[in-house]
Amino acid sequence: MCGRFALSAKTRQIEKLVPSIKRGPDFEPRYNIAPSQKVLSVLNDDNSELQYIRWGLIPFWSKTESIGNKLINARIETIRERQSFRNLVKSRRCIIFADGFYEWTKNSSKTKTPYFIRLKSQETFAFAGLWDSWKNPENQTLRTGTIITTEANELIKGIHNRMPVILPNDLIPQWLSNELFYEELIAELKEPFKADAMEMFEVSSLVNNPRNDSPLNVKEILKTSFFE
């Protein structure tokens, strides 16, 4: 799954991924983005506009906002069957920008150790996502999204069996296109991003609390031997 991630990129790094992008809101570096918070995204609505949406999908037909807490991720193996996602695959795809994400491994002491996972190049990348528009009882429109996940690659599977779908840069235009998109791409994206292009390292338990949003969250903990 993907339950927390970071984005500290400069605008020019994001423009590199989507050259046709239209400047959207100014954004501050974030090191502990959590569900229900805003995430920086581009939707396949022909505008190529950089915008914020809320993380946690609320389908247009939902009666309540709380369903978004359960739909932060969508398994790629079942998105064409589940009611919440099957129509969105055809018409409402998006990308969500990140430069790393977190995963936790359970310890024998019942505590969890956090790890930060990123590209070795340390470049910004795009998660594959789905989005929808929902109107609350006050008739206000809220755009929300979910991050698609797949089986973990060799790097990550030692601590978790799932990982987000990271779009290769050359597939981003197709994912956002309403003309070039073909559903066979879903099968292609089931293959996890290459492990040899990624790195993973232990980070501080500060990230365990979503209120801690600091560069210290993504700083590697360097362990030294007692005998050194």
ABEGO torsion letter per residue (X at the ends): XBABBBBABBAAAAAAABAABBBBBBBBBBABBBBGBBBBBBBBAGAGBBBBBBBGBBBAABABAAAAAAAABBBAAAAAABAAAAAAAAABBBBBBBAEBBBBBBBAAGBBBBBBBBBAAGBBBBBBBBBBBBBBAAGBBBBBBBBBBBBBBAAAAAABABBBBBBBAAAAAAAABAAABBAAAAAAAABBBBAAABBBBBBBAAAABAABBBAAAABBBBBBBAAX
